[in-house]
Amino acid sequence: GLKNGGLWPSDRIPDIKSRPAQATLKCGGRFLFDFRQSEATLFGGVRMEHRVEGLPIDTFECEELRMQIGFHNEPAAVNSTASTTPSKRSPWKLEKIKALGALGRTPMESPRWLKLMAPGMMAEASGLHLHMDFVSGEMSLSNTLPLMASRDSSPVFLRRENIQVWSPEVLYRNEQMIQSIGSSKKS
């Protein structure tokens, strides 16, 4: 399970960190795990649903998703409260995500952009290539796939609360916020 409050708890909801959360991840194609790289790759119409009790469901859709997994350096601490379900941090941590949309099958077909609809964190995003590095706290969203020239002049879209950005590429750096998304706590 996820830590209470979910992957990206909003500080605008006072009791968010006490609300149970879960996420489901599905793909229409194959799943590959490279043990040498500690990297999971999902192919063929990937969809994630993120649910926090009492909030709308957050969804993320892309054509291909790569997740690099690492381990916390220090041992997982067990919560010493008298709770019947002690909370401890998972030994796993998400280090990097790379998500890709897809080009159209023909030059006339529109590309299939990745889409994030996250009303729980008041965010939306769409583009062809998303890269999040939770270790360095960096995120990029662009309208081109890696190693390809852009066929589409449409800008990517990123919205967080009341700020909206339309641009061919968005680069974002916030070490504290992005690193906290990569950390996981089991409940």
N, C-alpha and C positions, 0 to 999 in steps of 0.2 A: 504494500500500500504506500500511498504518498503521505508526507507529513501533513498534519492538519493545516488548513489554509491553502494547500495545493502548491503548484509549481511557482506561482507568482502572486503571493498574497498581497492584496491591496491595503495600504495603510489608511484608506478612507473608510474601511469597514472595521469598527472597533473590535468585534469578536471573531474576526476572520481566522485567527490562529487556533481557535477552538473548534472550527468546523471540519468534519471529516472530508477527505478528498480522494478521488481515484482518477486514473487515466487508462484508456484502452487504446491500443495501437493495432491497426489491421492493414494488411496489404493484399492486393489482388494477384500479385506475382510471387516471386521466390523471396526467401529470407536467407541471408548469407552471414555467417559470423567468422571473421578472420581472427583466430586466437593470437597470432603473432603481433597483429596491430591492435588487438583489443577493440575491434570495430565491427558493429552490426550494420548491415545494409538491407533495406527493404525496397523491393521493386514493384512496379505495376499498380499505380493508384493507391497510394498510402493515405490513410485517414487516422487522425488521432482525435479522441474526444477527451476533454478534461472537465471533470465535474467537481464542484465544491458545493456542499450542502447549502441550499437556499439561494444559489446564484444561477444565472443562465449558463448553458453548456458552451464551453469554448471548443472550437473545431480548428483543425489544421489539416490541409490537404495538399499533397504534392505527388509527383510521379515517382521520385526516388528519394530515399532518406538514408543518410549515413550518420551513425552516432558513434563517436569514439568514447569509450568507457575507461575510467581509471579507478583507483582506489584511494581512500583517505589514508594519509600517513599515520595518524594517531588511531589507536583502537577506538571502536565504537563505545560510547559511554551509555550506561543504562541509567534511566531516570529512577531516582530513589524515592519517589513519592509513593503513597499508599494506593495508587491506582491499580485496578485489576488488570489493566493492559499497559504494562510498562512501555515507555517509548524509548527507542534507541535509534541512533543514526545508522543508516545502511552503510556497509563498507564500500559500496559502489558510489561513484560520482560521475556525472556526465561532464566530459571535457570539451567536446566539440560536436556541432551539428552542421551538416551540409544537406540542404534540401534543394531539389531541382524540379522545375516544371518540365515541359516538353515542347519541342517545336511541333508545328502542324505536320501531318503526314505528307502533305503536298504543299507547294508554295502558296496555294490559294487558301489553305486551311489556317485558321488562327492558332497561335501557340496556346497550350494549356498551362496557364500560370499557376504557381503555388498560391494558396490562399490561407490566411489566418483570420479567423473571426473570433475574437476573444472579448466578449462583453464583460466578463468577470474582471478583466484588467483594463477595460476601456481602450482596447487596441484592435486595429485591423492592419493587414499588410497583404500586398500582392506583388508578385514579380516572378522572374524565371529562375533566380539563383539566390538562395539565402545561406549565409555562412555565419555561425555563431561560435565564438571561441570563449568559453566560460573561464578558462585559465587566465587569459590576458584581458578579458572584459571587452571584447570587440565584437561588432556585428556589422555585416554588410548585406545589402539587398540590391540586386541589379536586374536589368532587363535583358541580360545576355547570359548564355550558358558558357561554362568554362571551355576555353580553346575554340570558341566560335565567334564570328562577327555577328553583330546584331542584325536580325532581319526585321525587327519590330522597333519602331521609333517611339512606341508608347512608354511613358514614364512609369516607374514603379510607384506604388502608393504605400505610405506608412502613416497611420494615425495612432496617437497615444493621447488619451483624454481629449483636450480641445486643440491639440496641435496636429496639423496635417502637413505632410510633405509629399510633393509630386516631383520626381527627378529621375534622370536615367540611372542614377545610382545613389544610394544612401549609405553613408559610413557613420557608425555610431560607436562611441567608446564611453563606458561607464563601468569601471572595474567592480565596484561594490554591488550594483544592481544585477549585472549579468553573472557574476560569480555566485550570488545567492541563488539564482535559478539553477545552476549546475549542481549545487549541494542538495542532498536528499536525506530525509529523516524518515525512518519507518515508524508507523504507529500501529 
